[in-house]
Amino acid sequence: MSLTGGIVLFAVIWFMVFFVVLPQRLKTQGDVQQIVPGTPASAPSELRLKRKVVITSAIAVVLWSIIATIILSGMISIHDLDWFNRVKD
């Protein structure tokens, strides 16, 4: 895996984890009965985005290190995933 491949892998993992973490423990304005005029009741009352970014980064680093180790060790290669014999040596 090249440096660029590692960065792309980390970015993909980070965004996937972010979209999973983002709605966790979300309290909407409708839930707390404090709806700001001009916003929908489903808008978040307290987003706590910094905390969610930190949690996402921690989880992404752990997942990236596990996946990068598997790729670099050779336990799983592209040939293991080539079920239709399309990859040529």
C-alpha positions as CSV (number, residue, x, y, z in Angstrom):
1,M,0.0,0.0,0.0
2,S,1.4,3.4,-1.0
3,L,1.3,6.6,1.0
4,T,-1.6,7.9,-1.1
5,G,-3.5,4.6,-0.7
6,G,-3.1,4.8,3.1
7,I,-4.4,8.4,3.1
8,V,-7.4,7.5,0.9
9,L,-8.1,4.5,3.1
10,F,-8.0,6.6,6.2
11,A,-10.3,9.3,4.7
12,V,-12.9,6.7,3.6
13,I,-12.9,5.1,7.0
14,W,-13.1,8.4,8.8
15,F,-16.1,9.6,6.8
16,M,-17.9,6.3,7.2
17,V,-17.4,6.4,11.0
18,F,-18.4,10.0,11.1
19,F,-21.7,9.4,9.5
20,V,-22.3,6.6,12.0
21,V,-21.3,8.7,15.0
22,L,-23.1,11.9,13.9
23,P,-26.6,10.9,14.9
24,Q,-25.7,9.3,18.2
25,R,-27.1,10.9,21.3
26,L,-28.7,13.6,19.2
27,K,-31.3,15.8,21.0
28,T,-33.5,17.8,18.6
29,Q,-35.1,21.1,19.3
30,G,-38.4,19.3,19.3
31,D,-37.2,16.9,22.0
32,V,-36.2,19.7,24.4
33,Q,-39.1,22.0,23.4
34,Q,-36.9,24.9,22.5
35,I,-37.6,25.5,18.8
36,V,-35.7,28.5,17.3
37,P,-37.9,30.4,15.0
38,G,-37.1,29.7,11.3
39,T,-35.7,26.2,12.0
40,P,-37.4,22.8,11.9
41,A,-38.2,21.0,15.1
42,S,-35.8,18.2,13.9
43,A,-32.8,20.5,14.0
44,P,-30.2,19.6,16.7
45,S,-30.4,21.6,19.9
46,E,-26.7,20.9,20.8
47,L,-24.6,19.4,18.1
48,R,-21.4,18.9,20.0
49,L,-19.5,18.6,16.8
50,K,-16.0,18.8,18.3
51,R,-16.6,15.9,20.5
52,K,-18.0,13.8,17.7
53,V,-14.9,14.6,15.5
54,V,-12.6,13.5,18.3
55,I,-14.5,10.2,18.8
56,T,-14.6,9.7,15.0
57,S,-10.9,10.2,14.7
58,A,-10.1,7.8,17.6
59,I,-12.2,5.1,16.1
60,A,-10.9,5.7,12.6
61,V,-7.3,5.4,13.7
62,V,-7.9,2.1,15.4
63,L,-9.8,0.7,12.4
64,W,-7.3,2.1,9.9
65,S,-4.4,0.5,11.8
66,I,-6.1,-2.9,11.8
67,I,-7.0,-2.8,8.1
68,A,-3.6,-1.4,7.1
69,T,-1.9,-4.2,9.1
70,I,-4.0,-6.8,7.3
71,I,-3.2,-5.3,3.9
72,L,0.5,-4.8,4.5
73,S,1.0,-8.2,6.1
74,G,-0.4,-10.0,3.0
75,M,-3.1,-11.9,4.9
76,I,-5.6,-10.7,2.4
77,S,-4.5,-9.7,-1.1
78,I,-6.3,-8.5,-4.2
79,H,-6.0,-12.0,-5.6
80,D,-8.1,-13.4,-2.6
81,L,-10.9,-11.0,-3.6
82,D,-10.7,-11.7,-7.3
83,W,-13.6,-14.1,-7.7
84,F,-13.9,-13.7,-11.5
85,N,-10.2,-14.0,-12.3
86,R,-9.9,-10.5,-13.8
87,V,-6.7,-9.4,-12.1
88,K,-3.6,-10.4,-14.1
89,D,-0.1,-10.8,-12.7
